[in-house]
Amino acid sequence: MITKRRELRKGLDNNLCELRLVGEPASKANSRRLVLIKGRPAFIKSKKAIDYSKNFALQCPTYDTLYEEDLVIALKIYYQSKRPDLDESLILDLLQGKVYKNDRSIKLKYVEWGLDRQFPRILVVLGPVERREEVISRFRELVAKEEVNASTVSTQ
């Protein structure tokens, strides 16, 4: 873990990383498919997981300097139906190389399931593990704001 940094990272040292990305992620564990590559069997991501990965890459910014220290992440995944399992593993993999260097830096996860049939999406708040209370607090604020916005849209 980096304890002292000579230069502050742009946008990451003073602020928590907050993301709101549109789309419903596929479950990484339940969505593998068996294919033959050069005559050898291999398990690859499902079409839904591949499509989500492409969509994610278009929406998620790539930071100049990536987190390398121990991290805490809070996320809420809004699914279109009650059918999918709550599975954040694909999201954690996709954030690697964009926000943090390696998903092994995630030392604490807080994950919630949500339902929004019209607008599936994910909310993410990420920061150093030393700021875990601030990450969870900011996450709850964002979720509450989303819930208010969703109820306002549904009543119109």
C-alpha positions as CSV (number, residue, x, y, z in Angstrom):
1,M,0.0,0.0,0.0
2,I,1.2,3.5,-0.8
3,T,1.4,5.5,2.4
4,K,2.8,8.8,1.1
5,R,2.6,10.1,-2.4
6,R,4.8,12.9,-3.7
7,E,2.2,14.1,-6.2
8,L,-1.5,14.0,-5.9
9,R,-3.4,12.1,-8.5
10,K,-5.7,14.1,-10.7
11,G,-9.2,13.8,-9.4
12,L,-8.7,10.8,-7.2
13,D,-6.9,12.1,-4.1
14,N,-9.4,14.7,-3.1
15,N,-12.6,13.2,-4.5
16,L,-14.0,9.7,-4.4
17,C,-14.5,8.0,-7.7
18,E,-18.3,8.0,-8.5
19,L,-19.7,6.3,-11.6
20,R,-23.2,5.9,-13.0
21,L,-23.2,3.5,-16.0
22,V,-26.1,2.4,-18.0
23,G,-26.9,-1.2,-18.8
24,E,-27.5,-4.5,-17.1
25,P,-24.4,-6.6,-16.4
26,A,-24.4,-10.3,-17.0
27,S,-23.4,-12.7,-14.2
28,K,-19.9,-13.8,-14.8
29,A,-20.2,-17.1,-13.1
30,N,-23.4,-18.3,-14.7
31,S,-22.9,-17.0,-18.2
32,R,-19.9,-18.9,-19.6
33,R,-20.3,-20.8,-22.8
34,L,-18.2,-23.7,-24.1
35,V,-16.6,-23.1,-27.5
36,L,-13.9,-24.7,-29.6
37,I,-10.8,-22.6,-30.3
38,K,-8.4,-24.2,-32.7
39,G,-10.0,-27.6,-31.9
40,R,-9.6,-27.2,-28.1
41,P,-12.5,-26.6,-25.8
42,A,-12.6,-23.3,-23.9
43,F,-15.1,-21.4,-21.7
44,I,-15.7,-17.8,-22.8
45,K,-18.0,-15.0,-21.7
46,S,-21.6,-15.1,-22.9
47,K,-22.8,-12.8,-25.7
48,K,-24.6,-10.7,-23.1
49,A,-21.4,-10.3,-21.0
50,I,-19.4,-9.4,-24.1
51,D,-21.9,-6.8,-25.2
52,Y,-22.0,-5.3,-21.7
53,S,-18.2,-5.2,-21.6
54,K,-18.2,-3.2,-24.9
55,N,-20.9,-0.8,-23.6
56,F,-19.1,-0.4,-20.3
57,A,-15.8,0.5,-22.1
58,L,-17.6,3.3,-24.0
59,Q,-19.1,4.8,-20.9
60,C,-16.4,4.4,-18.2
61,P,-13.7,7.0,-18.1
62,T,-10.0,5.9,-17.9
63,Y,-8.1,7.8,-15.3
64,D,-4.5,9.0,-16.0
65,T,-3.3,7.6,-12.7
66,L,-4.9,4.5,-11.3
67,Y,-5.6,3.5,-7.7
68,E,-3.0,1.1,-6.4
69,E,-3.7,1.1,-2.7
70,D,-6.2,-0.9,-0.7
71,L,-9.7,0.1,-1.8
72,V,-13.3,0.0,-0.7
73,I,-16.1,-0.1,-3.3
74,A,-19.9,0.4,-2.9
75,L,-22.2,-0.4,-5.7
76,K,-25.8,-0.9,-6.5
77,I,-26.8,-2.9,-9.6
78,Y,-30.3,-2.1,-10.9
79,Y,-31.6,-5.1,-12.9
80,Q,-34.5,-5.1,-15.4
81,S,-36.0,-8.2,-13.8
82,K,-35.8,-10.2,-10.6
83,R,-34.3,-13.1,-12.4
84,P,-30.5,-12.3,-12.5
85,D,-28.2,-13.2,-9.6
86,L,-26.5,-10.3,-7.8
87,D,-23.0,-10.6,-9.3
88,E,-20.5,-7.7,-9.3
89,S,-17.5,-9.7,-10.5
90,L,-17.8,-8.6,-14.2
91,I,-18.0,-4.9,-13.1
92,L,-14.9,-5.3,-10.9
93,D,-13.0,-6.9,-13.8
94,L,-14.1,-4.1,-16.1
95,L,-13.0,-1.3,-13.7
96,Q,-9.5,-2.8,-13.7
97,G,-7.2,-0.7,-15.9
98,K,-9.7,2.1,-15.9
99,V,-10.0,3.2,-12.3
100,Y,-7.6,0.9,-10.4
101,K,-4.6,-1.1,-11.4
102,N,-5.8,-4.5,-10.2
103,D,-9.0,-5.7,-8.7
104,R,-7.0,-7.5,-5.9
105,S,-6.8,-4.0,-4.3
106,I,-10.5,-4.2,-3.4
107,K,-10.5,-5.1,0.3
108,L,-14.0,-4.2,1.2
109,K,-17.2,-4.5,-1.0
110,Y,-20.7,-3.3,-0.3
111,V,-23.1,-4.5,-2.9
112,E,-26.9,-3.9,-3.3
113,W,-29.4,-5.3,-5.7
114,G,-32.0,-3.0,-7.3
115,L,-34.9,-3.3,-9.7
116,D,-35.6,-0.8,-12.5
117,R,-37.4,-2.4,-15.4
118,Q,-37.1,0.8,-17.6
119,F,-33.5,1.9,-16.8
120,P,-31.0,-0.8,-15.7
121,R,-27.7,0.7,-14.5
122,I,-25.0,0.6,-11.8
123,L,-23.9,3.2,-9.3
124,V,-20.4,2.9,-8.0
125,V,-18.5,4.8,-5.3
126,L,-14.8,3.9,-4.8
127,G,-12.1,5.2,-2.6
128,P,-9.2,4.3,-0.3
129,V,-10.1,1.8,2.5
130,E,-9.1,4.5,5.1
131,R,-12.1,6.5,3.8
132,R,-14.6,3.7,4.0
133,E,-17.2,5.6,6.1
134,E,-17.1,8.4,3.6
135,V,-17.4,6.0,0.6
136,I,-20.5,4.3,2.2
137,S,-22.0,7.6,3.2
138,R,-21.6,9.1,-0.3
139,F,-23.0,5.9,-1.8
140,R,-26.1,6.1,0.3
141,E,-26.6,9.7,-0.7
142,L,-26.4,8.8,-4.4
143,V,-28.8,5.9,-4.0
144,A,-31.3,8.0,-2.2
145,K,-31.0,10.6,-5.0
146,E,-31.6,7.9,-7.6
147,E,-34.6,6.6,-5.7
148,V,-36.1,10.1,-5.6
149,N,-35.4,10.7,-9.3
150,A,-36.9,7.3,-10.2
151,S,-40.1,7.9,-8.3
152,T,-40.4,11.4,-9.8
153,V,-40.1,9.9,-13.3
154,S,-42.6,7.1,-12.7
155,T,-45.3,9.5,-11.4
156,Q,-45.1,11.7,-14.5
